[in-house]
Amino acid sequence: MRPFFNSRHALLLGLLASPLLMVPAQAQTAENRPAPADTAAPAKVPFANMDLTWVNGQNRQREFPLQLKDASGETVLTGVALLDGYFNYNFARPLDHTQTISAVTGRSGEFSLALASIGIESNYRNIIGRLWLQTGSMLHLVQETDGSVQRGRNTGTGNLKFIREAAAGYHFRQNYGLNLELGIFMSYIGLESYVMQENWSYQRSLVCDFTPFYFQGARAQWFPTRNFRTELWLMNGWQTYNSFNRQPGVGSSNYFRPSENLQLVANFYYGKDARPAADSAAQGPAAYPGRGRFHHDNSVVYRYYHKPKNQLRGITQAAFSLNNHYGFENGGGGLPRREAYMLGSSLANRLWFAKNKLALTTRVGFVKNPSRYLSFSPSAVGFTDLSNRLTAKEATVTFDVMPSDFVTFRLEYLHRHANVPYFAGPGGTTSPSGYADQPLPAAWQPDLRQTENRAIVSVNFRL
């Protein structure tokens, strides 16, 4: 295998192999390593010679076939393509086939295309350019919750939701690299990625699913040393295309990789994600004037076992990831600050077999969100009593078959339990008939249960 980084391809591989901290995120697919310089002087390359394809939230590709190069052999453009489909079986068998409490699986008992995405990326002669287009069922689950589009006109997710990521910027040869960019980005918050192929499990953990998947704004990435990256962010708001008021959100992301076997991350966010005081009569979660939101997550990803390349029988790699979240709002959800907080964690362990073509992942996690200012609402009606302080737990087992870097077949079993009725039951969460166009009887309530069990089969392709 050729070196993971070299002076000509360092930024390209960094872009395609780094996490989406949505992250979302939040986790991210683009990390924007320094671009090749337009001089003959050797570039300082951060994280050089590190194979990070095993990391939870990272692209595991080592080869990128869709490349256009100039006469000197330097990469000008890289094409990218992604398809992800699934069959999600909820053992409760909700009659409306609606899967709740998930930002990736929106339907139950049906074959679904979660995400289809194509794009181009370029870092030619220090110019940073990136455009990913997207469609699929995930768009409705993620973008349609953006309340900022109600402010004024010329807003909305109608067109922007088809842009997964679009950014333009420039790379400066300062230390190991300084990148300045503006556009739509995948969120840096959280360990697990918006792209399921990059995660060890298909259904994201609760703590990652409840945090942002995208931001619109600007960021500065600085690589002061070979093993450290820090970012400063300025954005319109918490998973918003527009802003609720005149105060932008600010954030920071920090990565330290002392070796290719260890990754340490700490992320921060603060923003006034609420309508202004003049609009205090408005209804909904964005109607609390003066509300401030703080969020922090940190993670440790450690590969504690790794066989040499010439010894690939049996267990070939073993690693764990621990992702912790804490956040609060000033009076968010109408509750006092001591109740308007979010606390959660996710711990995963992964074993690779058969020359890294098979993998088994186990994961446990929990989230506590008393005011429910971040958690999903299971239905358009009901579940409004804030005296029901929400706590949920989960356990997941995932088996992956990876015949190549370009395709993954995945089988997953998921169990979740909440202290209050929170997950869809047999009666569904839409209407007595399961159809959205049926008028709701006055006494009707969604069928919610405390426990959920699901099995997911998925196939994804990435080139």
C-alpha positions in Angstrom: 0.0 0.0 0.0 1.3 3.4 -0.8 1.9 5.8 2.1 -1.2 7.3 3.5 0.1 10.9 3.1 2.7 12.4 0.8 3.5 15.9 -0.2 1.4 15.7 -3.3 -1.8 13.9 -2.1 -1.8 14.9 1.6 -4.8 17.2 1.5 -6.9 15.0 -0.8 -6.5 12.0 1.5 -7.2 14.2 4.5 -10.4 15.4 3.0 -11.7 11.9 2.2 -10.5 10.0 5.2 -11.3 12.4 8.1 -14.4 12.4 10.4 -17.6 14.4 10.2 -17.9 15.6 13.8 -21.7 16.1 13.6 -22.0 15.6 13.8 -23.8 15.3 13.9 -22.3 15.1 13.7 -21.6 15.2 14.6 -18.8 13.9 12.9 -17.2 15.0 9.3 -16.0 13.6 6.0 -13.8 16.6 5.2 -10.9 17.7 7.3 -9.1 19.9 4.7 -5.5 18.9 5.2 -3.0 21.3 3.7 -3.0 21.4 0.0 0.1 20.8 -2.1 2.1 24.0 -2.5 2.8 25.5 -5.9 6.5 25.5 -5.2 9.1 22.7 -5.2 9.7 23.0 -1.4 8.5 20.0 0.5 5.2 20.6 2.5 4.8 20.0 6.2 2.1 17.4 6.4 0.1 16.9 9.6 -0.7 13.4 10.7 1.8 12.2 8.1 2.1 8.4 7.5 -0.9 7.7 9.8 -3.4 5.1 8.7 -6.6 6.5 10.2 -9.1 4.4 8.2 -9.9 2.2 11.3 -11.2 5.2 13.4 -14.9 5.5 14.2 -16.3 8.3 12.1 -13.7 8.1 9.4 -13.8 7.1 5.8 -12.1 3.8 5.4 -11.1 4.2 1.8 -7.4 3.9 0.9 -7.8 4.3 -2.9 -9.7 7.0 -4.8 -10.2 6.0 -8.4 -12.1 9.1 -9.6 -9.2 11.5 -9.9 -8.2 14.0 -12.6 -4.6 15.0 -12.7 -2.5 17.6 -14.5 0.5 16.9 -16.6 2.8 16.9 -13.6 0.7 14.2 -11.9 -0.8 16.5 -9.3 -4.4 15.9 -8.5 -6.7 18.6 -9.8 -10.2 17.2 -9.0 -11.5 14.1 -7.2 -15.0 12.8 -7.9 -16.9 11.1 -5.2 -20.1 9.0 -5.1 -22.1 7.5 -2.3 -25.2 5.3 -2.0 -26.7 4.0 1.2 -29.9 1.9 1.5 -31.5 -0.1 4.3 -34.3 -2.3 5.5 -35.4 -1.5 9.0 -37.6 -3.9 10.9 -39.2 -2.6 14.1 -40.5 -5.5 16.1 -43.4 -3.3 17.3 -44.6 -3.2 13.7 -46.1 0.3 13.8 -49.1 0.4 11.4 -48.0 3.7 9.8 -44.5 2.3 9.1 -43.0 5.4 10.7 -39.7 4.9 12.5 -39.3 7.5 15.3 -36.3 8.6 17.3 -33.8 8.3 14.5 -32.1 10.7 12.0 -31.1 7.9 9.6 -34.0 5.3 9.6 -37.3 7.1 9.0 -39.3 4.1 7.8 -40.0 0.6 9.2 -40.8 -2.6 7.3 -39.8 -1.0 4.0 -36.8 -0.8 1.7 -35.5 2.8 1.8 -32.7 4.8 0.2 -31.2 6.8 3.1 -28.7 8.8 1.2 -27.4 9.2 -2.4 -24.6 11.8 -2.8 -22.2 12.8 -5.5 -19.6 15.5 -5.5 -16.2 16.9 -6.4 -13.4 18.1 -4.3 -10.3 20.1 -5.2 -7.3 21.4 -3.4 -5.2 22.4 -6.4 -2.4 24.9 -5.8 -3.7 25.8 -2.3 -7.2 26.6 -3.5 -9.9 24.7 -1.5 -13.1 23.9 -3.3 -15.8 21.3 -2.4 -19.3 20.5 -3.5 -21.4 17.5 -2.4 -25.0 17.1 -3.6 -27.4 14.8 -1.9 -30.9 13.3 -1.8 -32.6 10.5 0.1 -35.0 9.9 3.0 -32.5 11.3 5.6 -32.9 14.9 4.2 -36.5 15.2 5.6 -35.4 13.8 9.0 -32.5 16.2 9.4 -33.2 19.5 7.5 -37.0 19.9 8.1 -36.5 20.6 11.8 -34.7 23.9 11.0 -36.9 26.6 12.6 -34.7 29.5 11.5 -36.4 29.4 8.0 -39.4 31.1 9.5 -37.6 34.4 9.9 -38.5 36.7 7.0 -38.4 35.7 3.4 -35.8 34.2 1.0 -35.2 31.4 3.4 -36.0 27.7 3.5 -34.6 24.3 3.1 -36.2 23.7 -0.4 -32.9 24.1 -2.3 -30.2 24.1 0.4 -31.2 20.7 1.7 -29.8 19.1 -1.6 -26.4 20.5 -0.8 -24.6 18.2 1.6 -21.5 20.3 1.8 -20.2 23.3 -0.2 -17.2 25.3 0.7 -14.5 27.6 -0.8 -11.3 28.7 0.8 -7.5 29.0 0.7 -4.6 27.1 2.3 -1.8 29.1 3.8 1.6 27.5 4.5 1.7 28.5 8.2 3.3 25.9 10.5 1.7 22.6 9.3 -1.2 24.4 7.6 -3.8 27.1 8.0 -7.1 26.8 6.1 -9.8 29.5 5.9 -13.2 28.5 4.5 -16.8 29.7 4.1 -19.9 27.7 3.2 -22.1 24.8 4.3 -20.2 22.3 6.4 -20.9 19.0 8.2 -21.1 19.6 11.9 -17.9 19.1 14.0 -19.9 18.2 17.1 -20.0 14.5 18.1 -17.9 11.5 17.1 -20.1 9.6 14.7 -20.5 10.8 11.1 -23.4 11.9 9.0 -22.3 9.2 6.5 -23.1 5.8 7.9 -20.2 4.1 6.0 -17.8 5.9 8.3 -19.4 4.7 11.5 -18.9 1.4 13.3 -22.7 1.1 13.7 -25.5 1.9 11.3 -27.9 3.6 13.7 -26.0 6.4 15.3 -25.9 6.6 19.1 -28.5 8.7 20.9 -26.0 11.4 21.9 -24.8 11.8 18.3 -28.3 11.7 16.8 -29.5 14.5 19.1 -26.7 16.9 18.0 -26.3 19.0 14.8 -25.5 17.5 11.4 -24.7 20.7 9.5 -23.7 24.4 9.9 -23.6 27.4 7.6 -20.8 29.8 8.3 -17.0 30.1 8.3 -14.1 28.2 9.9 -10.4 28.5 10.4 -8.3 25.3 10.7 -4.8 25.6 12.1 -2.3 22.8 12.3 0.4 24.2 14.7 2.2 20.8 15.0 2.3 17.5 13.1 -0.1 15.8 15.6 -2.6 18.6 16.5 -5.4 20.5 14.8 -7.6 23.2 16.2 -10.5 25.0 14.6 -12.5 28.2 15.3 -16.1 28.4 13.9 -18.5 31.2 13.3 -22.0 30.1 12.1 -25.6 31.1 11.8 -26.8 28.8 14.6 -27.3 25.3 15.9 -28.2 23.2 12.8 -29.6 26.2 11.0 -29.2 27.6 7.5 -30.3 31.1 8.7 -30.1 32.8 12.1 -32.8 33.4 14.7 -31.3 36.8 15.8 -28.3 39.0 15.3 -25.9 36.9 17.4 -24.0 34.1 15.6 -23.0 30.9 17.1 -19.3 30.3 18.0 -17.4 27.1 18.4 -14.1 25.3 18.7 -12.9 21.8 17.6 -9.6 20.3 18.7 -7.9 17.1 17.6 -4.8 15.5 19.0 -3.3 12.3 17.5 -0.1 11.4 19.2 0.0 8.2 17.1 -2.2 6.4 14.6 -3.5 4.2 17.5 -4.9 7.1 19.5 -7.3 10.0 18.8 -8.4 12.6 21.4 -11.1 15.2 20.6 -12.7 18.1 22.4 -15.4 20.3 20.9 -17.4 23.3 22.2 -20.3 25.4 21.0 -22.2 28.5 22.3 -25.0 30.3 20.6 -28.2 32.4 21.3 -30.5 30.0 19.4 -33.8 31.7 20.1 -36.1 34.2 18.6 -35.5 37.8 19.9 -37.4 39.3 22.8 -39.8 41.2 20.5 -41.1 37.8 19.3 -41.5 36.3 22.8 -45.2 35.6 22.1 -44.2 33.0 19.5 -44.7 29.4 20.2 -42.3 26.4 20.0 -38.8 25.6 21.2 -37.3 28.7 19.5 -39.5 31.2 21.4 -37.5 31.8 24.5 -35.9 35.3 24.4 -32.4 35.5 25.9 -31.8 31.7 25.8 -28.2 30.7 25.5 -27.1 27.2 24.5 -23.8 25.6 25.5 -22.6 22.2 24.3 -19.4 20.2 24.8 -18.4 16.8 23.6 -15.1 14.8 24.0 -14.0 11.5 22.8 -11.2 8.9 23.0 -10.7 6.4 20.2 -8.0 3.9 20.9 -6.7 0.9 18.9 -5.4 -1.5 21.5 -4.5 -4.4 19.2 -3.1 -4.4 15.7 -1.5 -7.3 13.8 1.3 -6.7 11.3 0.3 -6.8 7.7 1.9 -10.2 7.2 -0.1 -11.8 10.0 -3.7 -11.3 9.1 -5.4 -14.5 10.4 -7.9 -14.4 13.2 -8.5 -11.1 15.0 -6.5 -8.5 13.1 -7.5 -5.3 14.9 -9.3 -4.2 18.0 -10.4 -0.8 19.1 -12.8 1.1 21.3 -14.4 4.6 21.2 -15.8 6.6 24.0 -17.9 9.7 23.2 -19.2 12.0 26.0 -21.6 14.9 25.8 -22.8 17.7 28.1 -24.9 20.7 27.4 -27.4 23.1 28.8 -29.7 26.0 28.0 -30.7 29.0 30.0 -34.3 28.2 30.6 -34.6 26.0 27.5 -37.9 24.3 27.0 -39.5 26.6 29.6 -37.8 24.7 32.5 -35.2 26.2 34.9 -31.6 25.8 34.0 -31.0 22.9 36.5 -33.5 20.9 34.4 -32.6 22.2 30.9 -29.5 20.1 30.3 -28.3 17.1 28.2 -25.9 14.5 29.5 -25.0 11.3 27.6 -22.3 8.9 26.6 -21.6 6.2 24.0 -19.0 3.4 24.4 -18.3 1.1 21.4 -15.8 -1.8 20.9 -14.9 -3.2 17.5 -13.1 -6.4 16.4 -11.8 -6.9 12.8 -11.3 -10.4 11.3 -10.3 -12.1 8.0 -7.8 -9.5 6.7 -10.1 -6.7 8.0 -13.0 -7.8 5.7 -15.2 -8.8 8.6 -16.0 -6.7 11.8 -18.1 -7.1 14.9 -19.1 -4.0 16.9 -20.9 -3.8 20.3 -22.1 -0.5 21.7 -23.9 0.8 24.8 -25.0 4.3 25.6 -27.4 6.5 27.4 -28.8 10.1 27.3 -30.5 12.2 29.9 -32.4 15.3 28.7 -35.0 16.3 31.3 -36.4 19.3 29.3 -36.1 17.4 26.0 -34.7 20.5 24.2 -32.4 18.3 22.1 -34.2 15.0 22.0 -36.5 14.0 19.1 -40.3 14.3 19.6 -41.9 10.9 18.8 -45.1 12.4 17.4 -46.7 15.7 16.2 -49.2 15.4 19.0 -48.8 14.1 22.6 -45.6 13.8 24.6 -45.9 17.4 25.8 -45.9 16.9 29.6 -42.5 18.3 30.7 -42.9 16.6 34.1 -41.8 13.4 32.3 -38.0 13.9 32.5 -36.5 11.8 29.7 -33.7 9.2 30.2 -33.0 6.6 27.5 -30.5 3.7 27.2 -29.4 1.6 24.3 -27.4 -1.4 23.3 -26.3 -2.3 19.7 -24.6 -5.3 18.0 -23.3 -4.8 14.4 -21.7 -7.3 12.0 -20.0 -5.9 8.9 -18.9 -7.7 5.7 -16.5 -5.5 3.7 -15.2 -7.3 0.6 -13.6 -4.1 -0.6 -13.1 -0.5 0.5 -16.0 0.5 -1.8 -18.9 -1.6 -0.4 -20.2 -2.6 3.1 -22.9 -5.1 3.9 -24.2 -4.6 7.4 -26.5 -6.5 9.9 -27.5 -4.8 13.1 -29.7 -5.4 16.1 -30.7 -2.5 18.4 -32.4 -2.4 21.8 -33.5 0.8 23.4 -35.4 1.6 26.7 -36.7 4.9 28.1 -38.1 5.7 31.5 -41.2 7.1 29.9 -43.2 5.9 26.8 -41.1 7.3 24.0 -40.8 4.8 21.1 -43.4 3.9 18.5 -45.8 1.1 19.4 -48.1 -1.1 17.1 -50.7 1.7 16.9 -48.1 4.1 15.3 -47.7 7.9 15.9 -49.6 9.4 12.9 -53.4 8.6 13.2 -55.8 5.7 14.0 -55.5 4.5 10.4 -51.8 5.3 10.0 -52.4 7.8 7.2 -51.5 11.5 7.6 -54.6 12.8 5.9 -57.1 11.3 8.4 -58.6 13.9 10.8 -57.5 13.1 14.3 -60.2 12.3 16.8 -60.2 14.5 19.9 -59.1 11.8 22.3 -56.5 10.2 20.0 -53.0 9.8 21.3 -49.9 8.3 19.7 -49.1 4.7 20.7 -45.8 5.1 22.6 -43.9 2.4 24.5 -40.9 2.4 26.8 -38.9 -0.3 24.8 -37.8 -0.6 21.2 -36.2 -3.5 19.4 -35.1 -3.3 15.8 -33.1 -5.2 13.2 -31.4 -3.4 10.3 -29.9 -4.7 7.1 -28.0 -2.1 5.0 -25.8 -1.9 2.0 -23.6 1.1 1.1 -21.4 1.9 -1.8 -18.7 4.6 -1.9 -16.2 5.4 -4.6 
